[in-house]
Amino acid sequence: MKRVFFLLAVIFLFIAISQTYNLFPQFGISRLWRESPIQLPGGEIKQIAEEESTVISVIENALPSVVTIGIMKTTTGQGTLEFDPFNPFGGFRRVPGTERKIEQNIGSGFIVAGNGLIITNKHVVADTEATYKVLTNDSKTYNVENIYRDPLNDLALLKISASGLKPLPLGDSTKLKLGQMAVAIGTPLGEFTNTATTGIVSGLGRGITAGSPFEGFVEKLDDVIQTDAAISPGNSGGPLLNSKGEVIGVNTAIAQEGQNIGFAIPVNLVKELLSNFEKRGSSFERPYLGVRYQMIDRKTAIMNDLPEGAYVESVVDGSPAEKAGIQAEDIIVEINGKKVSVQDKQELGFYIAEARVGDRITVKFWRREDQQTVSVILEASP
């Protein structure tokens, strides 16, 4: 019996050696991988290689234009009370809080003009008391000199003192299709710079509430792009790119309840922001009217026998609105002869954002069943 097992072992060893070294090709005993190579059907190997090459090309071309946004701020901690042993009457004394300097990366952005214009999310730079810096791909650091925060969308335009920068090309978000490739680049968690993830456009026209875990800011956003490309806190403001390397969106939020669900603001809103910026003469001064308001939609207006428009909750002291005689509880119904309506984003802020500092606008408002019209000269926002 032992001889039989020994003989079988010798035969198997002989076959293995002959296959490995192709000793007897005349008997059809050859290397397995020569006679039966592993192949993917339908040229999938070539397709995978092409897709990989496309992704690599998009990332390599985009990286010089993607930046990291950092915040710099000094905060004072809350003071405490402690027992005062030197007070003969007993009691406590207040100990002031200690100052603490905060300096950390909090978001992402991308270059849209060679002279130092950068797009990011408004919630990334929401703290008006802080200063911000920009870290480029070549490890250069710039201070942010000016910030324009879009009053209507979660977008902001930053200016740094630089020249010869490489802007990213902007695509057309109206032509997006479900399933097309999407590449997200940014600084997740404020730590891992130049991180790239891939996925597809998995949804269009979504409505979300966006915010920043660093700033505690939230805002309702409509008509955003959904993608399964991995997006994390710190990716906010970075670009979402198509297979051509064009920006199709600005990464802005993630779904806390699910995995691989991220959202981006359509790039056409970025185009509108840049267009309005150019119309204002590329000025970072923003015009303001000086009212706090709440929009009255058509349904609410009909139910309460009111006109549709912007209900003025309060007027800022010394503002253009106060100088023109606009009061709290007025309802602004027209700006320059155009209806103020919640439909199609024709809200009051839309018209003000389109104007320049120093422009004279005509405001028609409704006050206790009486319509009035005043002329207002817009001033720079404080």
PyMOL commands that set and color helices and strands:
alter all, ss='L'
color gray80, all
select helices_A, chain A and resi 2-21+25-27+32-35+41-65+122-125+173-175+188-190+267-279+298-303+320-324+343-345+348-354
alter helices_A, ss='H'
color red, helices_A
select strands_A, chain A and resi 66-76+80-83+92-95+99-113+117-120+131-135+141-149+156-160+181-186+195-212+217-227+239-241+247-254+262-266+287-288+291-296+309-315+331-335+338-339+360-367+370-377+379-380
alter strands_A, ss='S'
color yellow, strands_A
deselect
rebuild
show_as cartoon
